[in-house]
């Protein structure tokens, strides 16, 4: 089958961005586009999907550049929409022909205290799609039947793909923020995840003001089009202090800035797996007066399924920039350079 394959970690070379990891190869095309990568074999409890679309996530950049350690060779991609073409022994659901999604959470033990309480995202045996398991930058993908999600029939395949990670992890961050109607929300960074979260928050909490902080004028324009009450550069002061905030960015300085703008008793949720720069906090300025900082650790199956239902019911739309599978490297470069409006998605069918 055709697949975009990571054979070794490399820093993604983007014109205009400085080199940060001289110990790694520096490549514009870190993924090999292969035409004869082995098609997965279906085993017990698994389903084989013909991939229809796969979202491109900033975590994929972290994986390529080695900040998230994964197996190699690897087919990245953890926002997969595909049609089931074969079900393995013991699988009664889903059935062949159904369109399903696969998210970052690919497997968990199912037995530990976390799994038994619906927190399988914290399981010691958590295995991630497109990291520990081959993902969706390919024509076919294998998934555990218990970890797939039905795609609502009203959704376009490419539009549904970003909901499986960008949307779901943002939705989890929104829940962890404990936002209530009327509280002021700040969103720092406005890529794939935030442009979905703002729509959910706008519909569920109509009386809450939403402020968006982004370095990109185009992203600020999109934020205002999607309902932001104010959009500005992270260095700018918003009209009011924040009761709740979500940091979607890979840099530590933005976390500090968010805490500077957080009201007493406020909550900041950091919605990234890895920060590329240090977070330097001063207790009195950033944490005192009962401010709370929480991190997001992956997503649960419940998060994904709730978000798919909420998105279908509330008419949440994803802004999609599509690429053919063969241009997976260009999609990664565009995402790293913040040239993607909304979400990047590979169309493989």
Residue frames relative to the residue before (quaternion, step in Angstrom):
aa qw qx qy qz dx dy dz
X 1.0000 0.0000 0.0000 0.0000 0.00 0.00 0.00
X 0.5264 -0.5907 0.4941 0.3603 3.57 -1.30 0.30
X 0.1170 0.7865 -0.5977 0.1021 3.56 -1.00 0.81
X 0.3284 -0.6769 0.6157 0.2345 3.54 -1.31 0.52
X 0.0825 -0.8564 0.5073 -0.0481 3.56 -0.37 1.31
X 0.2680 -0.7243 0.6141 0.1628 3.55 -1.04 0.88
X 0.1656 -0.8076 0.5627 0.0615 3.58 -0.56 1.19
X 0.7834 -0.0640 0.0336 0.6173 3.58 1.14 -0.60
X 0.5879 -0.5906 0.4176 0.3622 3.56 -1.14 0.62
X 0.0634 0.7782 -0.6210 0.0693 3.53 -1.10 0.76
X 0.4522 -0.6352 0.5391 0.3185 3.55 -1.21 0.51
X 0.4007 -0.7187 0.5178 0.2341 3.56 -0.86 0.99
X 0.2812 -0.7856 0.5336 0.1380 3.54 -0.59 1.18
X 0.0168 0.7852 -0.6156 0.0653 3.54 -0.74 1.15
X 0.4838 -0.6804 0.4678 0.2902 3.56 -0.76 1.05
X 0.7889 0.2961 -0.2429 0.4807 3.54 -0.87 1.01
X 0.6813 0.4249 -0.2902 0.5206 3.59 1.25 -0.24
X 0.4558 -0.7017 0.4660 0.2875 3.63 -0.86 0.87
X 0.5295 -0.5995 0.4923 0.3433 3.52 -1.28 0.42
X 0.1800 -0.8153 0.5460 0.0692 3.59 -0.91 0.97
X 0.7873 0.2679 -0.1171 0.5428 3.59 1.14 -0.61
X 0.1188 -0.8476 0.5136 0.0609 3.61 0.35 1.22
X 0.5914 0.5769 -0.3764 0.4191 3.61 1.19 -0.31
X 0.6817 0.4546 -0.2798 0.5004 3.59 1.26 -0.27
X 0.5714 -0.5215 0.4762 0.4179 3.60 -1.22 0.29
X 0.2758 -0.7519 0.5818 0.1417 3.59 -1.13 0.68
X 0.1221 0.8383 -0.5061 0.1620 3.56 -0.14 1.29
X 0.4411 -0.6548 0.5471 0.2780 3.54 -1.12 0.72
X 0.7885 0.2208 -0.0885 0.5672 3.57 1.09 -0.76
X 0.0459 -0.8482 0.5275 0.0143 3.61 0.30 1.19
X 0.6752 0.4509 -0.2902 0.5066 3.61 1.23 -0.38
X 0.3234 -0.7192 0.5823 0.1978 3.55 -1.02 0.85
X 0.2712 -0.7420 0.5906 0.1647 3.59 -0.82 0.99
X 0.0303 -0.8352 0.5460 -0.0584 3.55 -0.22 1.34
X 0.3212 -0.7691 0.5286 0.1612 3.56 -1.07 0.77
X 0.7607 0.3395 -0.1859 0.5211 3.60 1.22 -0.26
X 0.2411 0.7616 -0.5580 0.2246 3.59 1.05 0.74
X 0.5540 -0.6524 0.3857 0.3445 3.64 -0.84 0.89
X 0.4036 -0.6818 0.5566 0.2498 3.57 -0.94 0.89
X 0.5082 -0.6731 0.4308 0.3210 3.63 -0.79 0.92
X 0.3397 -0.7171 0.5758 0.1971 3.53 -1.22 0.65
X 0.4181 -0.7274 0.4904 0.2359 3.57 -0.83 1.01
X 0.0722 -0.7873 0.6119 0.0245 3.55 -0.99 0.93
X 0.7575 -0.3624 0.2615 0.4758 3.59 -1.27 -0.07
X 0.8382 0.1990 -0.1617 0.4813 3.54 -0.98 0.91
X 0.6576 0.5121 -0.3008 0.4636 3.60 1.27 0.00
X 0.1861 -0.7417 0.6275 0.1465 3.54 -1.34 0.33
X 0.2917 -0.7200 0.6044 0.1765 3.53 -1.20 0.70
X 0.1209 -0.8048 0.5801 0.0335 3.55 -0.86 1.03
X 0.3472 -0.6354 0.6386 0.2607 3.48 -1.30 0.55
X 0.3501 -0.7689 0.4955 0.2018 3.57 -0.43 1.21
X 0.2245 -0.7764 0.5809 0.0965 3.54 -0.90 1.03
X 0.7740 -0.1058 0.0947 0.6171 3.58 1.06 -0.77
X 0.0407 -0.7849 0.6176 0.0282 3.56 -1.20 0.56
X 0.3855 -0.7346 0.5142 0.2175 3.55 -0.74 1.06
X 0.3144 -0.7108 0.6014 0.1852 3.54 -1.25 0.60
X 0.1220 -0.8308 0.5430 -0.0095 3.54 -0.52 1.28
X 0.5893 -0.5698 0.4178 0.3917 3.61 -1.15 0.51
X 0.5592 0.5860 -0.3950 0.4335 3.59 1.16 -0.44
X 0.5810 0.5660 -0.3785 0.4460 3.60 1.13 -0.53
X 0.6217 0.5122 -0.3364 0.4878 3.58 1.10 -0.65
X 0.6287 0.5255 -0.3304 0.4684 3.60 0.98 -0.83
X 0.6528 0.5125 -0.3084 0.4649 3.58 1.01 -0.81
X 0.6625 0.5034 -0.3086 0.4609 3.59 0.84 -0.96
X 0.7582 0.3925 -0.2032 0.4793 3.58 0.91 -0.93
X 0.5886 -0.6673 0.3218 0.3235 3.57 1.29 0.29
X 0.4630 0.6739 -0.4659 0.3382 3.62 1.18 0.17
X 0.7073 0.2420 -0.1942 0.6352 3.56 1.29 -0.41
X 0.3021 -0.7975 0.4992 0.1533 3.56 -0.50 1.20
X 0.0404 0.7988 -0.5919 0.0995 3.55 -0.71 1.15
X 0.6424 -0.5131 0.3951 0.4099 3.54 -1.29 0.16
X 0.0697 -0.7452 0.6546 0.1064 3.54 -1.32 0.30
X 0.4893 -0.2032 -0.8468 0.0473 1.51 -2.02 1.45
X 0.1487 -0.8003 0.5803 0.0268 3.52 -1.18 0.67
X 0.2361 -0.6853 0.6644 0.1822 3.51 -1.21 0.70
X 0.2802 -0.7793 0.5307 0.1803 3.64 -0.41 1.13
X 0.5357 0.6612 -0.4512 0.2689 3.53 -1.38 -0.14
X 0.0876 0.8246 -0.5472 0.1133 3.56 -0.46 1.22
X 0.6121 0.4516 -0.3798 0.5265 3.56 1.15 0.67
X 0.1478 0.8578 -0.4651 0.1614 3.52 0.70 1.21
X 0.0608 -0.7317 0.6769 0.0523 3.53 -1.08 0.85
X 0.1457 0.8080 -0.5529 0.1419 3.57 -0.68 1.09
X 0.4238 -0.6677 0.5490 0.2706 3.50 -1.33 0.33
X 0.4433 -0.6975 0.4960 0.2663 3.58 -0.80 1.02
X 0.1076 -0.8093 0.5764 0.0356 3.56 -0.75 1.08
X 0.7943 0.0284 -0.0265 0.6063 3.59 1.23 -0.33
X 0.1613 -0.7701 0.6116 0.0826 3.55 -1.01 0.88
X 0.4236 -0.7308 0.4830 0.2308 3.56 -0.91 0.94
X 0.7284 -0.4077 0.3105 0.4548 3.57 -1.30 0.10
X 0.8094 0.2776 -0.2177 0.4695 3.56 -1.00 0.85
X 0.5963 0.5564 -0.3678 0.4467 3.60 1.25 -0.02
X 0.0781 -0.7983 0.5964 0.0315 3.56 -0.69 1.11
X 0.7777 0.1106 -0.0258 0.6183 3.53 1.28 -0.43
X 0.5138 -0.2410 -0.8135 0.1268 1.63 -1.53 1.99
X 0.4545 -0.6707 0.5165 0.2772 3.54 -1.32 0.25
X 0.6734 -0.4869 0.3658 0.4190 3.54 -1.28 0.37
X 0.7482 0.3698 -0.3009 0.4615 3.52 -1.01 0.90
X 0.5963 0.5727 -0.3736 0.4206 3.61 1.15 -0.41
X 0.3440 -0.7030 0.5842 0.2149 3.55 -1.19 0.67
X 0.0166 0.8142 -0.5740 0.0852 3.54 -0.65 1.18
X 0.3253 -0.7272 0.5678 0.2070 3.51 -1.34 0.27
X 0.1787 -0.7487 0.6290 0.1084 3.54 -1.25 0.56
X 0.2078 -0.7979 0.5603 0.0789 3.55 -0.86 1.03
X 0.7739 -0.3373 0.2589 0.4694 3.58 -1.35 -0.17
X 0.6834 0.4403 -0.2936 0.5029 3.59 0.98 -0.77
X 0.1092 -0.8394 0.5324 0.0080 3.55 -0.38 1.29
X 0.7830 -0.0800 0.0777 0.6119 3.57 1.11 -0.73
X 0.0215 0.7468 -0.6642 -0.0268 3.55 -1.34 0.39
X 0.6782 -0.5437 0.3048 0.3892 3.57 -1.20 0.42
X 0.3198 -0.7794 0.4840 0.2367 3.59 1.07 -0.70
X 0.7186 0.4566 -0.2369 0.4680 3.61 1.26 -0.10
X 0.6298 0.5757 -0.3465 0.3898 3.60 1.05 -0.63
X 0.7140 -0.4580 0.3205 0.4215 3.55 -1.32 0.15
X 0.6313 0.5236 -0.3380 0.4615 3.57 1.08 -0.67
X 0.6738 0.4963 -0.2997 0.4581 3.57 0.83 -0.96
X 0.6886 0.5035 -0.2912 0.4329 3.58 0.92 -0.88
X 0.7273 0.3735 -0.2384 0.5241 3.59 1.26 -0.27
X 0.6266 -0.5897 0.3268 0.3909 3.57 1.19 0.46
X 0.5976 0.5453 -0.3648 0.4610 3.58 1.26 0.33
X 0.1058 0.8401 -0.5239 0.0922 3.56 0.91 0.93
X 0.5183 0.6267 -0.4187 0.4041 3.60 1.24 -0.18
X 0.7071 0.4258 -0.2533 0.5045 3.62 1.25 -0.37
X 0.3897 0.7436 -0.4603 0.2886 3.59 1.30 0.06
X 0.5217 -0.6440 0.4648 0.3116 3.59 -1.02 0.82
X 0.7313 0.3971 -0.2195 0.5093 3.57 1.15 -0.62
X 0.2388 0.7770 -0.5332 0.2345 3.57 1.21 0.52
X 0.0314 -0.7814 0.6233 0.0048 3.58 -0.92 0.94
X 0.2953 -0.8029 0.5054 0.1130 3.51 -0.76 1.12
X 0.4837 -0.6303 0.5362 0.2850 3.50 -1.15 0.80
X 0.8214 0.1972 -0.1590 0.5110 3.56 -0.97 0.84
X 0.6945 0.3645 -0.2738 0.5566 3.57 1.26 0.48
X 0.7794 0.1778 -0.0842 0.5948 3.57 0.51 -1.20
X 0.7472 0.2519 -0.1289 0.6014 3.55 1.27 -0.58
X 0.5504 -0.5978 0.4528 0.3670 3.59 -1.03 0.69
X 0.2946 -0.7978 0.5144 0.1101 3.53 -1.04 0.91
X 0.7768 -0.4517 0.2871 0.3317 3.49 -1.31 -0.52
X 0.4537 0.6333 -0.4997 0.3788 3.62 1.15 0.37
X 0.5983 0.5294 -0.3383 0.4973 3.57 0.79 1.03
X 0.6287 -0.5379 0.4023 0.3919 3.55 -1.32 0.14
X 0.7900 0.1400 -0.0654 0.5933 3.58 1.11 -0.67
X 0.0525 -0.7825 0.6200 0.0232 3.56 -1.20 0.60
X 0.3161 -0.7300 0.5825 0.1671 3.53 -1.18 0.74
X 0.0184 0.8059 -0.5908 0.0322 3.59 -1.00 0.78
X 0.5191 -0.5893 0.5158 0.3422 3.53 -1.29 0.48
X 0.5069 -0.6940 0.4176 0.2950 3.59 -0.71 1.08
X 0.6674 0.5089 -0.3101 0.4465 3.61 1.06 -0.66
X 0.7292 0.4073 -0.2244 0.5020 3.59 1.26 -0.23
X 0.5237 0.5738 -0.4546 0.4356 3.58 1.09 0.69
X 0.2619 -0.7729 0.5705 0.0928 3.54 -1.23 0.56
X 0.4430 -0.6886 0.5019 0.2785 3.59 -0.85 0.91
X 0.3261 -0.7291 0.5723 0.1859 3.54 -0.98 0.92
X 0.4795 -0.6667 0.4742 0.3174 3.63 -0.73 0.95
X 0.5379 -0.6730 0.3981 0.3151 3.61 -0.84 0.94
X 0.6211 0.5642 -0.3461 0.4198 3.60 1.18 -0.44
X 0.6466 0.5653 -0.3105 0.4073 3.59 1.23 -0.37
X 0.4400 -0.6370 0.5744 0.2656 3.51 -1.15 0.79
X 0.5845 -0.6279 0.3801 0.3459 3.59 -0.94 0.90
X 0.6922 0.4719 -0.2931 0.4606 3.60 0.82 -0.96
X 0.6618 0.5061 -0.3092 0.4585 3.58 1.02 -0.74
X 0.6484 0.5260 -0.3162 0.4505 3.58 1.13 -0.65
X 0.5752 0.6452 -0.3822 0.3268 3.61 1.01 -0.76
X 0.6999 0.4664 -0.3143 0.4402 3.68 0.74 -0.85
X 0.5664 0.6025 -0.3952 0.4001 3.60 1.15 -0.40
X 0.6326 0.5997 -0.3212 0.3702 3.57 1.13 -0.68
X 0.7807 0.1537 -0.1331 0.5908 3.61 1.19 -0.34
X 0.7002 0.4521 -0.2787 0.4771 3.57 0.56 -1.15
X 0.7079 0.4471 -0.2571 0.4825 3.54 0.89 -0.94
X 0.7035 0.4905 -0.2812 0.4307 3.57 0.79 -1.04
X 0.6835 0.4605 -0.3071 0.4758 3.60 0.89 -0.82
X 0.6215 0.5204 -0.3407 0.4763 3.58 1.10 -0.60
X 0.6241 0.5277 -0.3242 0.4763 3.56 1.07 -0.77
X 0.6389 0.5036 -0.3270 0.4810 3.60 1.00 -0.78
X 0.6360 0.5217 -0.3312 0.4623 3.60 0.98 -0.80
X 0.6376 0.5250 -0.3275 0.4590 3.58 1.00 -0.80
X 0.6471 0.4992 -0.3203 0.4790 3.59 1.01 -0.77
X 0.6716 0.4975 -0.3016 0.4588 3.60 0.93 -0.86
X 0.6166 0.5555 -0.3423 0.4406 3.59 1.16 -0.54
X 0.2608 -0.7960 0.5059 0.2059 3.58 1.25 -0.37
X 0.1486 0.8039 -0.5537 0.1585 3.55 0.87 1.00
X 0.0869 -0.7662 0.6350 0.0460 3.54 -1.09 0.82
X 0.6275 -0.5680 0.3676 0.3853 3.53 -1.09 0.71
X 0.7506 0.3417 -0.2909 0.4850 3.53 -0.83 1.08
X 0.6039 0.5296 -0.3655 0.4704 3.59 1.21 -0.37
X 0.4498 -0.7011 0.4935 0.2501 3.56 -1.08 0.75
X 0.1667 -0.8064 0.5661 0.0370 3.58 -0.83 1.08
X 0.1349 -0.7725 0.6158 0.0765 3.54 -1.02 0.88
X 0.1360 -0.7698 0.6206 0.0615 3.58 -0.97 0.92
X 0.1441 -0.8047 0.5746 0.0390 3.57 -0.63 1.17
X 0.7395 0.1776 -0.2151 0.6127 3.53 -0.41 1.32
X 0.0349 -0.8245 0.5647 -0.0103 3.57 -0.92 0.82
X 0.2351 0.7683 -0.5492 0.2301 3.52 0.53 1.28
X 0.8587 -0.1343 0.0971 0.4849 3.51 -1.18 -0.72
X 0.7090 0.4677 -0.2749 0.4506 3.59 0.85 -0.93
X 0.7075 0.4809 -0.2820 0.4343 3.58 0.73 -1.03
X 0.6623 0.5149 -0.3396 0.4253 3.61 0.96 -0.69
X 0.6217 0.4730 -0.3424 0.5220 3.59 1.30 -0.19
X 0.6484 0.5432 -0.3175 0.4287 3.58 0.91 -0.94
X 0.6430 0.5347 -0.3482 0.4235 3.59 0.89 -0.82
X 0.6542 0.5109 -0.3233 0.4544 3.58 1.02 -0.72
X 0.6379 0.5102 -0.3242 0.4772 3.57 1.02 -0.79
X 0.6806 0.4898 -0.2913 0.4605 3.58 0.86 -0.97
X 0.6417 0.5412 -0.3290 0.4326 3.58 0.95 -0.84
X 0.7112 0.4525 -0.2509 0.4759 3.57 1.04 -0.82
X 0.7191 0.4434 -0.2566 0.4695 3.59 0.96 -0.83
X 0.7879 0.2047 -0.0873 0.5742 3.61 1.12 -0.67
X 0.0727 -0.8770 0.4728 0.0460 3.59 0.63 1.12
X 0.6933 0.4736 -0.2905 0.4590 3.62 1.12 -0.49
X 0.5595 0.6097 -0.3893 0.4046 3.60 1.25 -0.10
X 0.3637 -0.6836 0.5846 0.2422 3.55 -1.04 0.81
X 0.1466 -0.7837 0.6006 0.0601 3.58 -1.03 0.85
X 0.1032 -0.7832 0.6128 0.0187 3.54 -0.76 1.14
X 0.1596 -0.7897 0.5891 0.0619 3.58 -0.94 0.93
X 0.1434 -0.7779 0.6100 0.0460 3.56 -0.98 0.99
X 0.2046 0.7746 -0.5726 0.1742 3.58 -0.63 1.12
X 0.4682 -0.6701 0.5009 0.2844 3.55 -1.12 0.68
X 0.6736 0.5206 -0.2805 0.4432 3.58 1.21 -0.51
X 0.4232 -0.7029 0.5063 0.2656 3.63 -0.70 1.02
X 0.6358 0.5288 -0.3325 0.4533 3.60 1.02 -0.75
X 0.6621 0.4938 -0.3082 0.4721 3.58 0.99 -0.81
X 0.6298 0.5143 -0.3385 0.4735 3.61 1.03 -0.68
X 0.6234 0.5332 -0.3329 0.4649 3.58 1.04 -0.73
X 0.6531 0.4980 -0.3094 0.4793 3.59 0.97 -0.85
X 0.6253 0.5505 -0.3394 0.4368 3.59 0.98 -0.83
X 0.6721 0.4842 -0.3007 0.4728 3.57 0.90 -0.86
X 0.6371 0.5276 -0.3270 0.4570 3.58 1.04 -0.75
X 0.7205 0.4283 -0.2360 0.4917 3.59 1.15 -0.65
X 0.7420 -0.4755 0.2174 0.4195 3.58 1.20 0.32
X 0.3933 0.7126 -0.5006 0.2948 3.62 1.19 0.19
X 0.4206 -0.6996 0.5208 0.2500 3.57 -1.03 0.82
X 0.7715 -0.0064 0.0141 0.6360 3.57 1.25 -0.50
X 0.0120 -0.7785 0.6275 0.0102 3.58 -1.11 0.70
X 0.1473 0.7991 -0.5680 0.1307 3.54 -0.86 0.96
X 0.6584 -0.4617 0.4066 0.4336 3.53 -1.37 -0.01
X 0.6123 -0.5780 0.3818 0.3811 3.64 -1.07 0.63
X 0.6479 0.5229 -0.3259 0.4479 3.60 1.13 -0.50
X 0.6063 0.5699 -0.3538 0.4271 3.59 1.24 -0.34
X 0.4255 -0.6735 0.5423 0.2669 3.54 -1.24 0.55
X 0.3745 -0.7320 0.5226 0.2253 3.59 -0.79 0.98
X 0.6991 -0.4764 0.3173 0.4286 3.63 -1.23 0.13
X 0.8131 0.0327 -0.0069 0.5811 3.59 1.11 -0.52
X 0.5988 -0.5596 0.4234 0.3860 3.56 -1.27 0.27
X 0.4946 -0.6955 0.4611 0.2430 3.54 -1.22 0.58
X 0.3285 -0.7168 0.5801 0.2044 3.55 -1.09 0.77
X 0.7774 0.0663 -0.0087 0.6255 3.55 1.11 -0.77
X 0.0117 -0.7979 0.6026 -0.0092 3.58 -1.12 0.65
X 0.1270 -0.7519 0.6410 0.0869 3.53 -1.23 0.61
X 0.2016 -0.7758 0.5925 0.0801 3.56 -0.84 1.07
X 0.1236 -0.8189 0.5600 0.0237 3.57 -0.52 1.24
X 0.5778 0.6579 -0.3441 0.3391 3.60 1.26 -0.16
X 0.4878 -0.6822 0.4601 0.2914 3.61 -1.17 0.45
X 0.6604 0.5204 -0.3114 0.4429 3.62 1.21 0.02
X 0.5352 -0.6793 0.4180 0.2782 3.54 -0.97 0.93
X 0.5915 0.5997 -0.3715 0.3905 3.58 1.07 -0.65
X 0.6352 0.5341 -0.3389 0.4431 3.59 1.06 -0.66
X 0.5907 0.5540 -0.3628 0.4611 3.60 1.08 -0.65
X 0.6466 0.5150 -0.3068 0.4717 3.56 0.97 -0.89
X 0.6603 0.5130 -0.3053 0.4556 3.57 0.92 -0.92
X 0.6368 0.5304 -0.3292 0.4526 3.59 0.97 -0.83
X 0.6708 0.4897 -0.3007 0.4688 3.59 0.95 -0.84
X 0.5998 0.5596 -0.3595 0.4448 3.60 1.09 -0.60
X 0.7359 0.4122 -0.2142 0.4926 3.57 1.10 -0.73
X 0.5371 0.6523 -0.3876 0.3686 3.57 1.31 -0.12
X 0.4599 -0.6904 0.4971 0.2544 3.54 -0.95 0.95
X 0.6518 -0.4789 0.4020 0.4292 3.58 -1.27 0.29
X 0.8094 0.2039 -0.1774 0.5213 3.58 -0.90 0.95
X 0.4641 0.7046 -0.4275 0.3247 3.56 1.27 0.14
X 0.3261 -0.7309 0.5732 0.1759 3.55 -1.35 0.32
X 0.0977 -0.7570 0.6446 0.0441 3.54 -1.01 0.97
X 0.1224 -0.7657 0.6284 0.0618 3.57 -0.92 0.96
X 0.2241 -0.7659 0.5927 0.1094 3.58 -0.79 1.07
X 0.1255 -0.8496 0.5121 -0.0133 3.53 -0.34 1.34
X 0.5538 0.5492 -0.4445 0.4406 3.58 0.66 1.12
X 0.5120 -0.6379 0.4761 0.3228 3.57 -1.18 0.53
X 0.8089 0.0473 0.0095 0.5859 3.58 0.92 -0.92
X 0.2648 -0.7064 0.6312 0.1799 3.53 -1.19 0.74
X 0.3901 -0.7458 0.4949 0.2159 3.57 -0.89 0.94
X 0.7627 0.2075 -0.1477 0.5945 3.59 1.24 -0.35
X 0.6428 -0.5778 0.3611 0.3499 3.54 -1.21 0.58
X 0.3253 -0.6970 0.6032 0.2108 3.54 -1.28 0.56
X 0.0764 -0.8188 0.5690 -0.0069 3.59 -0.34 1.26
X 0.0357 -0.8420 0.5367 -0.0417 3.56 -0.22 1.30
X 0.2273 -0.7035 0.6563 0.1507 3.48 -1.29 0.66
X 0.5068 -0.6991 0.4051 0.3004 3.57 -0.59 1.15
X 0.7061 0.4822 -0.2819 0.4353 3.59 0.73 -1.06
X 0.7238 0.4478 -0.2519 0.4606 3.61 0.92 -0.88
X 0.8245 0.3287 -0.1211 0.4444 3.56 0.88 -0.92
X 0.8118 0.2992 -0.1284 0.4848 3.61 1.00 -0.71
X 0.5787 0.6192 -0.3821 0.3683 3.57 1.08 -0.63
X 0.7699 0.3474 -0.2809 0.4556 3.57 -1.32 0.29
X 0.6575 -0.6037 0.2818 0.3518 3.51 0.95 1.11
X 0.2799 0.7118 -0.5788 0.2829 3.55 0.93 0.90
X 0.2193 -0.7800 0.5788 0.0919 3.55 -1.07 0.83
X 0.1128 -0.7655 0.6306 0.0603 3.56 -1.04 0.87
X 0.0178 -0.7942 0.6070 -0.0229 3.59 -0.81 1.02
X 0.2602 -0.7389 0.5944 0.1816 3.54 -1.20 0.53
X 0.3697 -0.6900 0.5736 0.2412 3.54 -1.28 0.44
X 0.1192 -0.7856 0.6051 0.0502 3.58 -0.80 1.03
X 0.8214 -0.2140 0.1107 0.5169 3.56 -0.16 1.30
X 0.4253 -0.6660 0.5254 0.3156 3.60 -1.12 -0.60
X 0.3911 -0.6690 0.5676 0.2778 3.53 -1.30 0.33
X 0.6430 -0.4933 0.3951 0.4324 3.56 -1.26 0.22
X 0.6161 0.5590 -0.3515 0.4294 3.57 1.01 -0.72
X 0.6175 0.5460 -0.3472 0.4472 3.60 1.00 -0.80
X 0.6748 0.5020 -0.3008 0.4497 3.57 0.85 -0.98
X 0.7066 0.4700 -0.2769 0.4507 3.57 0.79 -0.99
X 0.6269 0.5195 -0.3393 0.4711 3.60 1.02 -0.71
X 0.6791 0.4977 -0.3053 0.4449 3.57 0.87 -0.92
X 0.6255 0.5261 -0.3467 0.4601 3.61 0.96 -0.76
X 0.6616 0.4931 -0.3053 0.4754 3.59 0.98 -0.84
X 0.6644 0.5024 -0.3044 0.4621 3.59 0.90 -0.93
X 0.6612 0.5169 -0.3114 0.4457 3.60 0.90 -0.91
X 0.6645 0.4888 -0.3035 0.4769 3.58 0.97 -0.84
X 0.6935 0.4941 -0.2794 0.4436 3.59 0.91 -0.92
X 0.7697 0.3738 -0.1866 0.4827 3.58 0.94 -0.89
X 0.4785 -0.6992 0.4283 0.3141 3.58 1.23 -0.02
X 0.2302 0.7722 -0.5514 0.2159 3.58 1.04 0.75
X 0.1246 -0.7968 0.5880 0.0628 3.58 -0.85 0.92
X 0.2826 -0.7411 0.5813 0.1815 3.54 -1.13 0.64
X 0.3566 -0.6922 0.5898 0.2142 3.52 -1.04 0.87
X 0.0619 -0.8443 0.5310 -0.0362 3.58 -0.47 1.22
X 0.1151 -0.7331 0.6667 0.0696 3.52 -1.14 0.85
X 0.1981 -0.8436 0.4949 0.0645 3.58 -0.33 1.29
X 0.0757 -0.7600 0.6452 0.0214 3.52 -1.25 0.73
X 0.4508 -0.6305 0.5318 0.3411 3.62 -1.11 0.50
X 0.6874 -0.4935 0.3367 0.4129 3.58 -1.20 0.51
X 0.6592 0.5374 -0.3146 0.4216 3.57 0.95 -0.87
X 0.7133 0.4123 -0.2557 0.5058 3.61 1.20 -0.32
X 0.1973 0.8084 -0.5267 0.1736 3.57 1.13 0.67
X 0.6474 0.5171 -0.3340 0.4493 3.61 0.96 -0.74
X 0.6349 0.5117 -0.3371 0.4705 3.60 0.99 -0.72
X 0.6222 0.5375 -0.3408 0.4558 3.58 1.03 -0.75
X 0.6524 0.5022 -0.3139 0.4728 3.60 0.98 -0.82
X 0.6521 0.5068 -0.3232 0.4620 3.60 0.95 -0.81
X 0.6605 0.5055 -0.3117 0.4594 3.58 0.91 -0.90
X 0.6521 0.5093 -0.3184 0.4626 3.58 0.99 -0.82
X 0.6594 0.5078 -0.3139 0.4569 3.59 0.92 -0.86
X 0.7170 0.4348 -0.2419 0.4882 3.58 1.06 -0.76
X 0.4334 -0.7156 0.4411 0.3249 3.60 1.31 0.11
X 0.3983 0.7143 -0.4789 0.3192 3.57 1.03 0.83
X 0.5794 0.5842 -0.3777 0.4247 3.60 1.27 -0.01
X 0.2474 -0.7441 0.6051 0.1375 3.55 -0.88 1.01
X 0.8024 0.0989 -0.1144 0.5773 3.57 -0.32 1.24
X 0.7373 -0.3803 0.3172 0.4595 3.58 -0.71 -1.12
X 0.3352 -0.6994 0.5937 0.2145 3.55 -1.12 0.77
X 0.0177 -0.7982 0.6009 -0.0390 3.57 -0.94 0.95
X 0.3014 -0.7171 0.6020 0.1800 3.54 -1.04 0.91
X 0.1846 -0.7439 0.6316 0.1170 3.54 -0.99 0.89
X 0.1326 -0.8396 0.5255 0.0379 3.55 -0.47 1.17
X 0.6979 0.4168 -0.2779 0.5118 3.61 1.20 -0.29
